[in-house]
């Protein structure tokens, strides 16, 4: 990944951590965001990441990780 890509990924993850403080930064979200970045713009990646974490994988990134169990 290029330096510009790393900076964009960092901005996306930081923005998501502010958007959803209940999840904050989680190492698992960087893989999802990085794959999405291959196909989407930075802004679209943020919104798609939010939709995936909050709608598709509900509870997976919660503090108790109940959905992962």
Protein Blocks (a to p, Z undefined) as FASTA:
>chain_A
ZZklmmmmmmmmmmmmmmmmmnmpafklmmmmmmmmmmmcfklmmmmmmmmmmmmmgokl
gmklmmmZZ
